[in-house]
């Protein structure tokens, strides 16, 4: 997620602590969530020899057209998803992943990510495939409730799903504000300081539309394969589930998971694939919060790749939420 400010360059969240954690920056890097290009520019300006910028949103590369020439052949733009990064590059010195939806997507009403402005109920980062409107129109009530509860941690998921099914029978739900009003009707009026009632439901639908948790799981493993020994993986998350998955990945790969109980049989020790660079998640400081309030929930974790071979790991071991219906 990036900070926006008129014609000023987009400043990605936690850029300063990220660059400090991976200093000195050199060699070949991959920015798996290119967005507005803030991390790529930061890495190149800090000394990276080359950055491969990956994004599934065509708009990201269109908006970069005005400034990419200043970096010449040091910057390569690669359409695609970061879960396939090891197909785009190898022997990398570093990988950066900035998860979630970018400001440029949130701020465009026509992309349908936000309930703050009326727009088509879309939410597709890649601008292709089924949209949020398609899910709302086609899924059964139990499937909608499962998505809202599992991906949005929405306790009123069944009530909201029932209301959606009732309202779509009267008229198709195709806009962000109509869906937000339906959700609002199911929940108490928020108290001062509380988030909008539709926040969790919109998050859940966005995650489902874009397969974000599956993408994160596959992306962490792809980064492990793409990094050279000594290479750095830096991940910025924006909510607790993402951060939990990244934390558990690094713990597992750094041999810090331990046994569930002291009576369980000891597992065979294997070489660690990562060393922890940040022992705890790094959040924004006061200066960054003043510059960009959207950074308040951001957390940074960094690990350094060893020369140990990758090993299998399951989504369950990372605490990845999974739908009962098996459909997103």
N, C-alpha and C positions, 0 to 999 in steps of 0.2 A: 504494500500500500504506500502511496506517495502523497506528499504534501503538495498542494497546488497553490499558486499565487500569481495570477495574472500571467505576464509574459516571462516571469522568472523561471529558471530551471526547476524541474520537479526534484524535490529533495526526498529521497526514500527514508522511511522510518528506520531509526537506529543505525544510520550510516556511519556516524562517528565512532560509536563503540564497536561496530563490526570491523571497520578498517583498523582500529586499534588492536582488536583481537587477532587479526590475520597478518599484521605487519611483520616484516616488510613485504609489501605486495610485489610479486614478480611472476613471470612465466605466463602460462595459458590458463584462463579461467572460463567458466561457463555460468552465465546468468540465466537460470532456468525459468524465471518469471520476469521477462524483460520489461513489460509494462511501458512506463514513460521513459525508461532508459536510465533512471537515476543511479542504480547500482552499477550498471555497466560503465557509465561515465565516471563514477567515483573510483572504480577499480582501475580504469585506464589512467585517470589523472594521478592516482597513487603509485603507478609504476607497472601495472600489468602489461606484458608484451602484447597479449591478444585476448580478446573476450568474444565468446560466441554467445549471442543473445537469442534466447529461445522464447517463443510465445505462440499460443494458439489463437490469439485474437489478431486478425488482420489489421485492425485499427492501430495497434501498437506500432507497427512498422510504417504505416502511413504517416503517423504523427512524428516519427523520427526522421523523416526525409529531410527536414530543414537543418539538421545539425550533424548527421552521421558522417558527412564528407570530411569534417575536420579531423577525424580519426583515421582516415584512409583505410588501408588493409588491416589495421589493428582491430577492427570490429567487423564481425561477420554476423548477419541476421539469419536466423534459422527458423522458419515456420514449423511448428510442431508442439509436442507436449514434453514436459521435462521427464516423464517416466521413460522416455526413449532417448535420454541424453547420451547414453553410451553408444548409440547408433550415430550420433552427430559428432562426437569427439571422444578422445581417449588420452591417457597419460596426462590428465589435467593436474594443474597445481592448486586449483580451487574451484569450488562450486558454491553459488549463492542461490538460495530459494527464499522468496518473499511471498508467503502464502496469502490466500484470501483474494478479495476483489480489490482492484486498484481504484484510486480516486477518479481516474478518467472514465472508468466504467460506471462508478456510482453517480457521478455528476451528470451523465448523459441520460435524460429521461427516456429516450428512445431505446435504451438498452434494457430497461425494465428491472434493474437490480434494486432500486430504492422505492420505498413507499412515501418518500418526501415529495416526489413530483409525479404527476400522472403520466403514464406511458404504457406501451404495450407490455404485457406480462411475459417477458422473454427470458432474461437471465443467462443466456448462452454465452460463455466466454469465447467459444470458437465461431459463433454466429451460424452454426449449422446443427442439425440433429433436433430431437424433440425439445420444445421450449417448456417453460414453467406453465404456460397456458395449456399446453398439451397434457401435462401431468394432471393439472387441476381438472381438466375436462374428461380424461379417460380412466384414471385410476379409480378402483373401488374405494368405498369409504374406509375399510380396514387398512388398505394400502396407504392411503393418504395419512391416516392417523399414525401408522407405523413410521412414515417418513418424518412427520412433525415431532414425534416423541423421540425417535432414535437420533435424528440429525440435528434437531433444534432443542432437545430437552424440554419440550413444551408439555407441561402437565395437563393442559386443557386440550390435548391433541384430539381426543375422541369428539369432544364437543365442537371443536372447530371443523373437523372433517365432516361431521354430520351437517353443519351449517353450509359448508361448501357444496356438498351433494344436493342439499335442498335448493340452494340459490341457483346452481348451474342448471337445474331442471326448469327454472323459470326463464333464465337468460344466461347465455354463455359468459363465463368470467374471463375477460380478455385484457383487462387493464389493472395496473398496480393499485390504484386507489380503490377500485371496487373490491378487490380482494382484501385490502387493508381494512376497509369498512366492515366487511363480513367478519373478519377476525376480531376487530374492536368490539363488535356487538356480542361476542362470546366471553369477553373478559372484563374485569372491573376497570374503572377509569384509573390510569396510573397516578401515583402520588408524585409530588415534585421530586425531581432527580431520578425517577425511575425511567427505564427505557420504554419506547413505544410498544404497545401491546403486540404489534405485528412483527417485531424484531426477530424473535425466535423462529416464527413460521417462515418468514422470508429467508432467513439463513438456511433453514432445513431444505426448502425447495431449491435454493441455489446450489447447495451441496449435492442434492440428488441430480439435478439437471447436468451438472458438470462432473459428476463422479469424483468429487474432490478428495475423499478419504482413500479411495482406491488409487487415485493418482499420487497422493502423498506416499502411501505404502510402497508402490512400485518405484516412485521417484527416489526414495531413500536408498533402495537397493541398486537402482541404476547409478546413482552417485557413487556408491561404494565400488561399483565395477569400473567407473570412468576415471576415478582418482588414482594418481600414482602414489607410491609410498611417500608419506610426508605431506600429501595434498590435504587441503582443508575443506571441510563442509560446514557452511554457515547457513542456518535456517531461522527465519523470522516468522513467528506464528502470531495469530490474533485472537484465538480463543482457546479455552482450556483443553478441548479434545485434541486439537492439533498439537498443542504443546505437550500433552501427555504422550502422544504417539512418538514425537521426536525425542522426548526425554527417555522413553523406554527403549527406543532404538539405540541411542548412544549408550545407555546403561547396559543393554544386552551386548552390544559390540565392544564395550570397554570392560566386560567381565564384572559388572557391579550389580547384577541382579540378585545373587545369593540364592539360598534355598528358601522355599516357602515355609518350612518348619524344620526344626533341628533334628527331627526323627526321619526326615526324608533321606533317601540314599544320596550320597554325594555324586554329582555328575562329573564326568570326565572333563578335566580342564583342557581347553583348546586355546590357541593363541588369539589374542584380542585383535580385532580388525580396526579399532579406533582408540585413540587416547583423548580424554576430555581436555579441551582447552578452556572452556568455561565450566566451572564446577557447578554453578547455579545459573538459572536463566537470568539474562541481563535485560532490564527494563529501561524505559526512557527516563532521562534526568529532568529536572525542573525546566531547564532551558528548552528542551525539545517539546515538553508538554505545552509550554507557552507558545511555541512556534506552530505546533500541530496537535490539537486536542485529540485527533483520531489515533494518535500514537499511544494512548493511555493503556490499552490492553496488549500492546506489542511485547513479545519476549524473544530474545536472541539466544541461541545455543550453537556452540562451535565445537567440532571435533577434528582430530588429525588422523588421517589414514595411516595404518601400519602396512607392513608387507605381508600380513596374514591373508590367506585366501578367504573369500566370502563363504558364508555358510547359510543354510536355510533358516528361515524364520517365518512364523505365521502371522497373519493379521491379528489374531487373538492375542498373541504375545505382546503386541504393541498397543493393545486396548482399542483397536479400531472398531467403531460401531458398525454393526451389520444388520441389515433389514431382515425381518423374519420371512418376508415374502420373497427375498432374494432378488428383488427388482428395484432398480433406480430409474 
